[in-house]
Amino acid sequence: MNGHAAAGGALRQVPTAGMTWVPGGEFQMGSADFYPEEQPVRTAAVAGFWIDTRPVTIAEFRRFVKQTGYLTVAERAANPAPHPGADTDLLIPGSLVFRKTAGPVDLRQLGTWWHYLPGASWRHPEGPASNVRGRDKHPVTHVAYSDARAYASWAGKELPTEAEWEYAARGGLDGAVYVWGDDFAPAGQLLANTWHGEFPWQNLALDGYEGTSPVASFPANGYGLYDMTGNVWEWTTDYFHAGRWSDQGHDRPCGVPRDPRLSAGEAGASGPGAIPRRVIKGGSYLCAPGYCLRYRPAARQGEAVGTSASHLGFRCVLRPSF
């Protein structure tokens, strides 16, 4: 089966190589056992769709950039007009880079391990002196929401909704805690790239990786999808609101919501003057059980649309038009 995408008013074939077909169905979305924003558990339904089998890689993103000349948000100087009085260093092109601390710190102080580095980008993930040589198969990082959408449009695809992403991540294991079941390390086997040790200063790298890992380094889920847990967070199209999911202004039909999504406008999603946030899913190599136990299909987090960081990537979907 091939998909179709509009190009110049005509339909063109979009090959589904590198994608996996996920049959539609109902599932239990969310969790009642972890963070408030995942509650309540609700029945949702999605139509069948194609989804990238792996996150978009550095090699794939490089191909997009070479063909289009695209500059990511991290590579563009910020417009100072909307930010009067802003630190001029923050207006220089750059991105957020994680750096381990020397020892235990107050986990409420994110600025002790996240640093805005001028020159950091998808080409220079640890800062201007770094490069991506030898990392073609690693997921691309330092992509803001608009960057991910630009790539998806170029590829003739779209970004997934939160419901599509979670349904695909569950791989048919409806209600399971993790992508592979309820035990984090069945028979002692580590099945994803996450943080092991005391965050943010002690990473034991028990899974073999301290940073990102090449895509598909760990087993696929029940739908044959890789890296739906850990490695990098992934963008979805849904807006994120603070509080419980049930308080977030979504439609509440009497029947089972089909392809539910939080699609309110930017002002309604985040409040007047606030920066809109989109839902990201899947957790990353920086997620630790004592700090961010969000490497679960139900877990969700809000990310500012203009943010790019060393643990943030994406994958695309293709919805067939019948």
C-alpha positions in Angstrom: 0.0 0.0 0.0 1.2 3.5 -0.8 0.1 6.8 0.5 -0.6 10.0 -1.3 0.3 13.6 -0.7 -0.8 16.8 -2.3 2.0 18.5 -4.4 1.2 21.6 -6.4 -2.5 20.7 -6.4 -1.9 17.2 -7.7 -1.6 13.9 -5.9 1.8 12.2 -5.8 2.8 8.8 -4.5 4.5 8.8 -1.2 6.4 5.5 -0.6 5.8 3.9 2.7 9.3 2.3 2.9 10.6 2.6 6.4 7.1 2.8 7.8 4.8 0.3 9.5 1.1 0.0 9.1 -0.8 0.2 12.4 -4.4 -1.1 12.2 -7.0 1.2 13.8 -8.9 0.2 16.9 -9.9 1.2 20.4 -7.6 1.4 23.4 -7.4 2.6 26.9 -5.5 5.9 26.8 -3.7 7.4 29.8 -2.9 6.0 33.2 -4.3 6.4 36.7 -1.1 5.2 38.5 1.6 7.9 37.8 1.3 11.6 37.0 -1.9 13.7 37.2 -1.7 14.9 33.6 -2.1 11.3 32.4 -5.5 10.9 34.1 -8.2 9.8 33.8 -7.9 6.6 31.8 -10.4 6.9 28.9 -11.4 4.8 25.9 -10.2 6.2 22.6 -10.2 5.0 19.0 -7.9 5.7 16.0 -8.2 4.9 12.4 -5.4 2.9 10.8 -2.3 4.7 9.7 1.3 4.4 8.7 4.1 5.4 11.1 7.8 5.7 10.8 9.3 2.4 12.1 12.1 4.4 13.7 12.6 8.1 14.8 13.9 10.3 12.0 17.7 9.9 11.9 20.5 12.4 11.4 21.2 11.0 8.0 17.5 11.5 6.9 17.3 15.0 8.3 20.6 15.9 6.5 19.1 14.7 3.2 16.1 17.1 3.8 18.4 20.0 4.6 20.6 19.4 1.5 17.5 19.3 -0.7 15.8 22.3 0.8 18.5 24.5 2.4 16.3 24.5 5.5 17.6 26.2 8.7 16.3 24.9 12.0 15.1 27.2 14.7 18.3 26.6 16.6 20.3 27.9 13.6 18.4 31.2 13.3 19.0 34.3 15.3 16.0 35.2 17.4 13.9 38.3 16.7 14.5 40.6 19.7 11.3 42.6 19.2 9.0 40.1 21.0 11.6 39.8 23.8 12.3 43.3 25.2 15.0 43.2 27.8 16.0 39.6 27.0 19.5 38.4 27.7 21.2 39.0 24.3 23.1 35.7 24.7 19.8 34.0 24.4 19.0 35.7 21.1 22.1 34.1 19.5 21.4 30.9 17.5 21.7 27.9 19.8 19.9 25.2 21.6 19.5 23.5 25.0 22.2 21.0 25.9 22.2 18.7 28.8 25.3 18.5 31.0 25.8 16.3 34.0 26.3 18.0 37.3 29.2 17.3 39.6 27.0 15.9 42.3 23.5 15.8 43.7 21.5 19.0 43.1 18.0 20.3 43.8 15.9 18.6 41.2 13.6 21.7 41.0 16.5 23.7 39.5 16.5 22.6 35.8 19.1 25.3 35.0 21.8 23.3 36.8 21.8 20.7 34.1 20.2 22.4 31.1 22.3 25.1 29.4 21.5 27.2 26.4 24.6 26.9 24.2 25.1 29.3 21.2 26.1 27.2 18.2 24.4 24.0 19.4 22.1 22.5 16.8 21.3 19.2 15.1 24.8 19.4 13.4 26.5 20.2 16.7 24.5 18.4 19.4 26.8 19.0 22.4 27.7 22.5 21.3 29.7 24.2 18.6 32.8 22.1 19.1 30.9 18.8 18.6 29.7 17.2 15.4 27.6 14.2 14.2 30.3 12.3 12.5 29.6 8.6 12.9 26.1 9.2 14.2 24.0 8.9 10.9 21.8 6.3 12.5 21.2 8.2 15.7 17.9 10.1 16.0 18.2 13.7 15.0 17.9 16.1 17.9 17.6 19.9 18.5 14.5 20.1 16.3 11.8 22.5 17.4 8.1 21.7 16.5 8.2 23.8 13.3 11.3 22.0 12.2 9.7 18.6 12.7 6.6 19.8 10.7 8.8 21.2 7.9 10.5 17.8 7.5 7.2 16.0 7.6 5.7 18.2 4.9 8.8 17.7 2.7 8.4 14.0 3.1 4.7 14.1 2.3 3.8 13.0 5.8 2.5 14.6 9.0 3.3 14.5 12.7 1.2 12.1 14.8 -1.6 13.1 17.2 -1.0 12.1 20.8 -3.6 9.3 20.5 -2.0 7.9 17.4 1.4 8.0 19.0 0.2 6.3 22.2 -1.8 3.6 20.4 1.2 2.8 18.2 3.5 2.7 21.2 1.4 0.3 23.1 1.9 -2.3 20.3 -1.4 -4.1 21.2 -0.6 -4.3 24.9 -3.6 -2.3 26.0 -3.2 -1.1 29.6 0.4 -2.3 30.1 2.8 0.0 32.0 5.6 -0.2 29.5 5.7 -0.7 25.8 6.7 -4.4 26.4 4.6 -5.2 29.5 4.5 -4.4 33.2 8.0 -5.3 34.2 10.6 -2.7 33.5 13.4 -5.2 33.0 12.0 -8.6 32.3 14.4 -11.3 33.2 17.0 -8.6 33.9 17.0 -7.4 30.3 17.0 -3.6 29.6 14.8 -2.9 26.7 15.3 0.9 26.1 17.8 3.7 26.4 17.0 5.5 29.7 18.9 6.9 32.6 20.4 4.5 35.2 21.8 6.0 38.4 21.2 9.2 40.3 19.9 12.0 38.1 21.5 14.3 37.0 25.0 13.5 38.1 25.5 9.7 38.0 24.7 7.8 34.8 25.8 4.2 35.1 24.9 3.6 31.4 23.8 0.0 32.2 22.0 -0.1 28.9 25.2 0.6 27.0 24.5 4.3 26.2 25.1 7.6 28.0 23.6 9.7 25.3 21.4 8.9 22.3 21.7 5.4 20.8 21.4 4.3 17.1 17.8 3.8 16.3 16.6 0.2 16.6 19.3 -0.7 19.1 16.6 -2.3 21.3 13.8 -4.7 20.5 10.7 -3.5 18.6 7.3 -3.4 20.2 4.3 -5.6 19.2 3.7 -3.5 16.0 7.3 -3.7 15.0 8.2 -0.1 16.1 11.5 0.8 17.6 12.4 3.4 20.2 8.9 4.2 21.3 10.5 4.2 24.8 13.5 6.3 25.7 16.3 7.5 23.4 14.5 10.8 22.4 11.2 12.5 23.2 9.0 12.8 20.2 6.7 15.7 19.1 3.0 15.2 18.6 0.5 17.7 17.2 -1.7 18.0 20.3 -1.6 21.2 22.5 -0.6 20.6 26.1 -2.5 22.2 29.0 -1.4 22.1 32.7 -3.5 19.9 35.0 -5.3 16.6 34.4 -6.1 15.5 30.8 -9.8 15.6 31.8 -9.5 19.3 32.5 -7.8 20.2 29.3 -10.7 21.4 27.1 -11.0 18.5 24.8 -14.3 17.5 23.2 -16.4 15.1 25.4 -18.8 13.3 23.1 -21.1 10.6 24.6 -19.5 7.9 22.5 -15.9 6.8 22.3 -13.7 9.7 21.0 -12.3 8.9 17.6 -8.8 10.3 16.9 -9.1 12.6 20.0 -6.8 15.5 20.0 -6.3 18.8 21.8 -6.5 21.2 18.9 -7.5 24.5 20.6 -5.9 27.6 19.3 -2.6 28.8 20.8 -4.2 31.4 23.1 -6.7 28.9 24.4 -4.2 26.2 24.9 -1.8 28.2 27.1 -3.4 31.4 28.2 -3.0 35.0 26.9 0.7 35.8 26.4 1.9 32.4 27.2 4.1 30.3 24.9 2.1 27.5 23.4 3.2 24.0 24.2 2.7 20.7 22.4 2.6 17.2 23.8 5.8 15.2 23.5 5.8 11.5 24.2 8.1 8.5 24.9 10.7 9.9 27.3 14.4 10.0 26.5 17.8 8.8 27.5 17.6 11.4 30.4 14.5 9.9 32.0 15.2 8.4 35.4 12.8 6.6 37.7 13.6 9.0 40.6 13.0 12.1 38.5 11.1 11.6 35.3 9.4 8.2 35.0 7.9 9.1 31.7 9.3 6.3 29.5 5.8 4.8 29.3 3.3 5.0 26.5 0.7 6.8 28.7 3.2 9.4 29.9 3.1 12.9 28.4 4.8 16.2 28.8 4.4 19.7 27.4 7.2 21.4 25.4 7.3 25.0 24.2 6.9 24.9 20.4 10.1 27.0 19.9 12.3 24.8 22.1 15.0 22.5 20.7 17.1 20.3 22.9 19.6 17.5 22.9 16.9 14.9 23.9 14.1 16.0 21.5 13.3 14.4 18.2 10.3 13.1 16.2 8.8 10.6 13.8 6.1 10.9 11.1 2.8 9.3 10.2 0.9 8.9 6.9 -2.8 8.7 7.0 -4.3 7.0 4.0 -6.9 8.8 1.9 -9.5 6.3 0.7 
